[in-house]
Structure formats: structure tokens, C-alpha cells
């Protein structure tokens, strides 16, 4: 390991994550197919799905006040009232005015924190104990898992609800978020689901110009079936383009996201795929982000709304755990690699220990 690699990447990843086999050699669908052919649909506008087969458990957060132009990230830890294991087949969310995003984590914390407190998003996933189940960016949203696929929650499961709000109105607002966990009979479950979080924090957007990152490649664990994904930028963002890839990038790929779905930084579409996208060894995604910087200053990566991001996340099964990957870019001189993925990379345990002491 190069000298200083762990310290540089611990600080870097702590910032970068403050947000947060199909019978063919193709990662399905075949090259040339578009999002419609892959079965991609935007489900954010349709939350009236059929009733769940099991009980619904609810968690909420909010209640503080925010003045105009205020920005804050707040977290709570709450136990659900499920007496036994439950299997979540759908997550439905509602957010009030001013929401930038809400992240719902499954947590191994032992003590509730019912009063919202300031928190640092995503960094805690590396320090251990919090695994994201859903990241939502729109006022009303739902994540519908495929038939027979579910997230497992233990008895009286502790949930961490993280909400990033920006008051862009002229009035005082009171943030509020609600999460509904719809469950199903365990006998009907054949696979557990999980989340992949990918991105590129190595960019600088020139003032007064449109700018796109170079295409970047990140692999996907072989055998994974991805049933939904969404992109993420801040206010200057014009698009997150995502395509299937075999081991690297090409100049003009066929996009699976956003495809025919309109991209808006404030309400980016959640594309769902039926059948799911399936991946073999050496296959993954290529992606890029595009912004229009109409400010009078260069803009780089950061958590604040005045900075920018280039991320996407995907929901997959069968679960091998939560995975975060970044393209190291200019930091490759320190990491000795073009990409860093956790938990795959040997560096991850060192970062986890470092962040756990902060």
C-alpha cells in the first residue's frame, strides 16, 4: 500500500459518501436496446400499487423549523413495532417541501434517538452499523421489489432515517418525512435484495459553461440482477447517463438511463426493469454526468447545494451485501487504483476503523 493511501482515502471517501446469468454474453438487454426495451418505467408518479400481503410498518421523522435559505441534514433512530422477522416487498415514502433527499437505513444501533439530530450522511455506512435500503429524492415515491424478492428486517428492527432539507421558499418550513414498509409472507420470498452505490467525485465544472465528465466504468458483481436505479446531481445537473458495459467504456453507448424518462435534478426518475438487468463476470455500467454551470465560479464536488455530485444507485438481488464504488480519478496516484469499492478493497477496513474513531 502506498504511503498515506489510507489517510487520504479515508478523508476523501468520508466526503464522497456524504450524500451517500441470462443465457447471453450481454448484460441484458442487448446492445442497441433502449430503456423502454429493458422495461424501464418511472414509478415515482404511480404509488397506487396493490395492497401488501402482510402488515405495514411506519416510521416518521421531522418537526424542526427552518428559515428561508437554511440547509441541514438531520437523523433519527427509531424501532419498528414488528415482533418477529418481516420481509419488506415495497417501501413507500412521502416528503414535505424543501426535501433534497431522504435515506432509509437498516441499523444495528441499540438505543433510539427519537429527537432529530444533525448528522453526516453516508459516512456512517463505512464506520459500520447502517446499511441503506432506499434513497429517495422526490415528494412521493415508492420502491416496488420484484415478486419473491424482499428486504429482511429483524424483530423490532432499528431504522435510521436521514433527511437533507434546503428551504428554498420565502417562508418558514417544518420538514416531515414518512416511510411505509409493506411486507409479505416469508414463504413467498426466494431472494433478499440490497443496494449498490456508485459515483465519480473527481470533477470541476467551469463557470459559465456546460460540462460532462468523461465516461467512467464500474463493474457489478456477477450474478447480480438489477431491478431499479436512479441518478443524482445537485441543481446544476442536466443528466446522469448510464449504459451497460463489458469491461470498459465506448464512445456512443445505448443508454438505459434516463432513456425516455425526463431527467430533473430535483425529481430524478426511478427506473425499474422487468425483467431485471443480469450481469456476468466483467460486466458493469458506464456512466457520466452533465451540468450547466450558469454561476460565476467553478463548481466542484461537495455535499452542500452550492456544490455538485455525480452518483447513481441500483437495487439488486440476490444480496451479497451493500456495495459502494467510486472512480478514483486524480486520487489514483494515492490509491494505486482506478476504482475503490467497499467492501471489496483491502483499504475499506482501514477506512472503517478511521471513521469509527471520528
C-alpha positions as CSV (number, residue, x, y, z in Angstrom):
1,X,0.0,0.0,0.0
2,X,1.4,3.4,-0.9
3,X,2.3,5.7,2.0
4,X,-0.6,7.8,3.1
5,X,-3.1,5.9,1.0
6,X,-5.5,5.1,3.9
7,X,-5.4,8.6,5.3
8,X,-6.1,10.3,2.0
9,X,-8.8,8.0,1.0
10,X,-10.5,8.0,4.5
11,X,-10.9,11.7,4.3
12,X,-11.8,11.6,0.6
13,X,-14.4,8.8,1.0
14,X,-15.8,10.4,4.0
15,X,-16.6,13.4,1.8
16,X,-17.5,11.4,-1.2
17,X,-20.2,9.5,0.6
18,X,-21.8,12.4,2.4
19,X,-24.6,12.4,0.3
20,X,-24.3,8.9,0.3
21,X,-26.6,-15.3,-16.0
22,X,-29.3,-14.7,-18.6
23,X,-28.2,-17.0,-21.4
24,X,-26.3,-14.3,-23.2
25,X,-22.9,-12.6,-23.0
26,X,-24.7,-9.3,-22.9
27,X,-25.6,-7.7,-19.5
28,X,-29.2,-7.7,-20.9
29,X,-30.7,-6.2,-22.8
30,X,-28.6,-6.5,-26.0
31,X,-26.7,-3.5,-27.4
32,X,-28.9,-1.1,-29.2
33,X,-31.9,-1.7,-27.0
34,X,-33.1,1.3,-25.0
35,X,-34.7,1.8,-21.6
36,X,-38.1,1.0,-22.9
37,X,-36.9,-2.3,-24.3
38,X,-35.3,-3.1,-20.9
39,X,-38.7,-2.5,-19.3
40,X,-37.7,0.8,-17.6
41,X,-40.5,2.8,-16.1
42,X,-40.7,5.8,-13.8
43,X,-42.6,4.6,-10.8
44,X,-42.4,7.8,-8.8
45,X,-45.6,9.1,-10.3
46,X,-47.6,5.9,-9.5
47,X,-47.7,4.9,-5.9
48,X,-51.1,3.2,-6.0
49,X,-49.9,-0.4,-6.2
50,X,-51.9,-3.4,-5.0
51,X,-52.2,-3.9,-1.2
52,X,-49.4,-5.7,0.5
53,X,-49.8,-9.3,1.5
54,X,-48.6,-8.7,5.1
55,X,-48.8,-5.8,7.6
56,X,-47.3,-2.4,7.0
57,X,-44.9,-0.7,9.5
58,X,-44.5,3.0,9.6
59,X,-41.6,5.3,10.7
60,X,-41.6,9.1,10.6
61,X,-39.1,12.0,11.2
62,X,-39.3,15.8,11.2
63,X,-40.7,18.5,13.3
64,X,-37.9,21.1,13.4
65,X,-38.3,24.5,11.8
66,X,-36.2,26.1,9.0
67,X,-35.8,29.7,8.0
68,X,-35.5,30.6,4.3
69,X,-32.1,29.6,2.8
70,X,-31.4,27.2,5.7
71,X,-29.8,23.8,4.8
72,X,-29.4,20.9,7.2
73,X,-29.2,17.1,7.4
74,X,-31.0,15.5,10.4
75,X,-31.3,11.9,11.6
76,X,-33.4,9.8,13.9
77,X,-33.1,6.2,15.1
78,X,-36.4,4.5,15.6
79,X,-37.6,1.0,16.3
80,X,-40.3,-0.5,14.2
81,X,-43.0,-2.4,16.1
82,X,-42.6,-5.7,14.3
83,X,-42.4,-8.5,16.9
84,X,-40.7,-11.0,14.5
85,X,-38.7,-11.0,11.3
86,X,-40.5,-9.3,8.4
87,X,-39.9,-9.3,4.7
88,X,-40.4,-5.9,3.0
89,X,-41.6,-6.1,-0.6
90,X,-42.3,-2.4,-1.0
91,X,-41.2,0.9,0.6
92,X,-43.4,4.0,0.2
93,X,-42.2,7.5,1.2
94,X,-43.6,11.0,1.5
95,X,-41.5,14.2,2.0
96,X,-42.6,17.7,2.7
97,X,-41.5,20.9,0.9
98,X,-37.8,21.5,0.9
99,X,-36.5,18.0,0.8
100,X,-33.3,17.3,-1.1
101,X,-33.2,13.6,-0.2
102,X,-34.1,11.0,2.4
103,X,-32.1,7.9,3.1
104,X,-33.7,4.9,5.0
105,X,-31.1,2.6,6.7
106,X,-31.4,-0.7,8.5
107,X,-29.3,-0.1,11.6
108,X,-27.8,-2.2,14.3
109,X,-27.9,0.6,16.9
110,X,-29.3,-0.4,20.3
111,X,-30.6,2.9,21.5
112,X,-33.3,5.0,19.9
113,X,-32.7,8.7,19.1
114,X,-36.2,10.0,18.7
115,X,-35.4,13.7,18.6
116,X,-33.8,14.6,15.2
117,X,-30.1,15.5,15.5
118,X,-27.6,16.9,13.0
119,X,-25.7,14.1,11.2
120,X,-23.3,13.4,8.4
121,X,-24.8,11.4,5.6
122,X,-23.4,8.1,4.3
123,X,-20.1,8.3,6.3
124,X,-21.6,6.1,8.9
125,X,-22.1,3.3,6.4
126,X,-18.4,2.9,6.3
127,X,-18.0,3.2,10.1
128,X,-20.4,0.3,10.3
129,X,-23.9,-0.4,11.6
130,X,-26.0,1.3,9.0
131,X,-27.0,-0.2,5.6
132,X,-29.1,1.9,3.2
133,X,-32.3,0.3,1.9
134,X,-33.7,3.2,-0.1
135,X,-32.6,6.7,-1.2
136,X,-35.5,8.9,-2.3
137,X,-35.4,12.4,-3.8
138,X,-39.0,13.1,-4.7
139,X,-42.0,14.2,-2.6
140,X,-43.9,10.9,-3.1
141,X,-42.0,7.8,-4.1
142,X,-42.1,4.0,-3.9
143,X,-39.7,1.2,-4.4
144,X,-41.5,-2.0,-5.5
145,X,-39.4,-5.1,-5.3
146,X,-39.9,-7.9,-7.9
147,X,-42.1,-10.9,-7.0
148,X,-40.5,-13.1,-4.4
149,X,-37.7,-10.5,-3.6
150,X,-37.6,-8.6,-0.3
151,X,-35.5,-6.8,2.3
152,X,-35.3,-8.7,5.6
153,X,-35.9,-6.8,8.8
154,X,-35.3,-8.3,12.2
155,X,-37.6,-8.2,15.2
156,X,-38.2,-4.6,16.4
157,X,-35.8,-3.5,13.7
158,X,-33.9,-0.3,14.4
159,X,-34.2,2.2,11.4
160,X,-32.1,5.3,10.8
161,X,-34.0,8.0,8.8
162,X,-31.7,10.7,7.4
163,X,-33.2,13.8,5.8
164,X,-31.4,16.5,3.9
165,X,-33.6,19.7,3.6
166,X,-33.0,23.0,2.0
167,X,-35.5,25.8,2.5
168,X,-35.7,27.4,-1.0
169,X,-39.0,29.1,-0.2
170,X,-39.7,32.5,1.4
171,X,-41.5,31.0,4.3
172,X,-40.5,29.1,7.5
173,X,-41.0,25.4,6.8
174,X,-41.3,22.3,9.1
175,X,-39.8,19.3,7.5
176,X,-41.6,16.0,7.6
177,X,-40.8,12.5,6.2
178,X,-42.9,9.3,6.4
179,X,-41.8,5.8,5.4
180,X,-44.1,2.8,5.0
181,X,-42.7,-0.7,4.9
182,X,-45.1,-3.1,3.2
183,X,-44.4,-6.7,4.0
184,X,-45.1,-10.2,2.5
185,X,-45.3,-13.8,3.7
186,X,-41.8,-15.3,4.2
187,X,-42.9,-18.4,2.4
188,X,-43.1,-16.4,-0.8
189,X,-39.6,-15.0,-0.6
190,X,-36.8,-16.6,-2.7
191,X,-34.2,-13.8,-2.6
192,X,-33.1,-10.9,-0.5
193,X,-32.4,-7.5,-2.1
194,X,-29.6,-5.0,-1.5
195,X,-28.2,-1.7,-2.9
196,X,-25.2,-0.6,-5.0
197,X,-24.0,3.0,-4.7
198,X,-21.6,4.2,-7.5
199,X,-20.2,7.6,-8.4
200,X,-17.5,9.9,-9.6
201,X,-16.4,12.8,-7.3
202,X,-13.5,13.9,-9.4
203,X,-14.7,16.9,-11.5
204,X,-14.6,20.7,-11.7
205,X,-17.4,22.4,-13.7
206,X,-16.1,25.6,-15.4
207,X,-18.0,28.8,-14.7
208,X,-20.5,29.8,-17.3
209,X,-20.2,26.5,-19.3
210,X,-21.8,23.2,-19.9
211,X,-19.6,20.3,-18.9
212,X,-19.8,16.5,-19.0
213,X,-17.5,14.1,-17.1
214,X,-15.6,11.5,-19.2
215,X,-17.4,8.2,-19.4
216,X,-16.4,6.0,-16.4
217,X,-16.7,2.3,-15.8
218,X,-17.6,0.3,-12.7
219,X,-18.2,-3.4,-12.5
220,X,-21.2,-5.2,-11.0
221,X,-20.9,-8.5,-9.0
222,X,-21.5,-11.4,-11.4
223,X,-24.9,-13.0,-10.9
224,X,-26.5,-9.7,-9.8
225,X,-30.0,-8.9,-11.1
226,X,-30.7,-5.1,-11.0
227,X,-34.4,-4.2,-10.9
228,X,-34.2,-0.4,-10.4
229,X,-31.8,2.5,-10.5
230,X,-31.7,6.3,-10.3
231,X,-29.2,9.1,-10.8
232,X,-28.3,12.0,-8.5
233,X,-26.9,15.5,-9.1
234,X,-27.5,18.9,-7.5
235,X,-29.1,22.0,-9.0
236,X,-26.7,22.5,-12.0
237,X,-27.3,18.9,-13.1
238,X,-28.8,18.2,-16.6
239,X,-28.4,14.5,-16.8
240,X,-26.9,11.3,-15.4
241,X,-26.4,9.0,-18.4
242,X,-26.0,5.2,-17.7
243,X,-25.3,2.4,-20.1
244,X,-24.5,-1.3,-19.8
245,X,-20.8,-2.1,-20.4
246,X,-18.5,-5.0,-21.0
247,X,-15.3,-4.3,-19.1
248,X,-14.9,-0.7,-20.2
249,X,-16.4,2.3,-21.9
250,X,-17.4,3.1,-25.5
251,X,-17.9,6.4,-27.2
252,X,-21.6,6.2,-28.0
253,X,-23.3,3.6,-25.8
254,X,-27.0,2.8,-25.8
255,X,-28.5,4.4,-22.6
256,X,-30.6,2.5,-20.2
257,X,-31.0,5.7,-18.0
258,X,-32.6,8.1,-18.2
259,X,-33.7,6.8,-21.7
260,X,-37.1,8.2,-22.5
261,X,-37.6,9.3,-18.9
262,X,-37.2,13.1,-18.4
263,X,-34.3,13.8,-16.0
264,X,-34.8,16.6,-13.5
265,X,-32.2,17.2,-10.8
266,X,-34.9,17.9,-8.2
267,X,-37.0,14.9,-9.1
268,X,-34.8,12.4,-11.0
269,X,-36.7,9.3,-12.3
270,X,-36.5,5.9,-10.6
271,X,-36.3,3.4,-13.5
272,X,-37.4,-0.1,-12.8
273,X,-36.6,-3.1,-15.1
274,X,-38.8,-6.0,-15.8
275,X,-37.1,-8.4,-16.5
276,X,-34.1,-7.3,-14.4
277,X,-30.7,-6.5,-15.8
278,X,-28.5,-9.5,-15.3
279,X,-24.7,-9.4,-15.1
280,X,-21.8,-11.8,-15.8
281,X,-18.2,-11.6,-14.9
282,X,-16.5,-8.5,-16.2
283,X,-19.8,-6.7,-16.9
284,X,-21.0,-3.4,-15.4
285,X,-22.0,0.1,-16.1
286,X,-20.5,3.1,-17.9
287,X,-21.8,6.5,-16.8
288,X,-21.3,10.2,-17.0
289,X,-22.9,13.4,-15.6
290,X,-23.6,16.6,-17.4
291,X,-24.1,20.1,-15.8
292,X,-24.8,23.7,-17.0
293,X,-22.9,26.0,-14.7
294,X,-24.6,29.4,-15.0
295,X,-22.8,30.8,-12.0
296,X,-19.7,33.0,-11.9
297,X,-17.5,30.4,-10.2
298,X,-16.1,27.0,-10.9
299,X,-18.1,24.3,-9.1
300,X,-16.6,21.0,-7.7
301,X,-17.8,18.1,-5.7
302,X,-19.5,18.6,-2.3
303,X,-22.4,17.8,0.0
304,X,-23.8,21.4,0.0
305,X,-26.4,22.5,-2.5
306,X,-23.9,25.0,-3.8
307,X,-21.6,22.1,-4.8
308,X,-22.3,19.2,-7.1
309,X,-22.5,15.5,-7.2
310,X,-22.3,12.6,-9.8
311,X,-23.8,9.4,-8.3
312,X,-26.3,6.7,-9.1
313,X,-27.6,3.8,-7.1
314,X,-29.1,0.5,-8.1
315,X,-31.2,-2.1,-6.3
316,X,-30.3,-5.7,-6.9
317,X,-30.7,-9.3,-5.9
318,X,-29.7,-11.9,-4.7
319,X,-28.0,-10.0,-2.0
320,X,-24.2,-10.1,-1.5
321,X,-24.4,-7.1,0.8
322,X,-24.3,-3.3,0.3
323,X,-21.5,-2.1,-2.1
324,X,-20.1,1.4,-2.7
325,X,-17.7,2.1,-5.6
326,X,-16.1,5.3,-6.8
327,X,-13.8,6.1,-9.7
328,X,-10.6,7.5,-8.1
329,X,-9.6,9.8,-10.9
330,X,-6.9,12.2,-9.8
331,X,-6.7,10.3,-6.5
332,X,-5.5,7.2,-8.3
333,X,-1.9,8.4,-7.6
334,X,-2.7,7.9,-3.9
335,X,-4.8,4.8,-4.1
336,X,-2.9,2.9,-6.7
337,X,-6.1,2.0,-8.4
338,X,-8.6,3.5,-10.9
339,X,-11.5,2.5,-8.6
340,X,-12.2,1.8,-4.9
341,X,-15.0,-0.5,-3.9
342,X,-16.1,-1.4,-0.4
343,X,-16.3,-4.0,1.0
344,X,-14.1,-5.4,-1.9
345,X,-11.0,-3.3,-1.4
346,X,-8.4,-4.0,1.3
347,X,-8.4,-0.3,2.1
348,X,-12.0,-0.5,3.4
349,X,-11.3,-2.0,6.8
350,X,-8.8,0.8,7.5
351,X,-11.2,3.5,6.4
352,X,-13.9,1.9,8.5
353,X,-11.7,1.9,11.6
354,X,-10.6,5.5,10.9
355,X,-14.1,6.8,10.5
356,X,-15.3,4.9,13.5
357,X,-13.0,7.0,15.7
358,X,-14.2,10.3,14.4
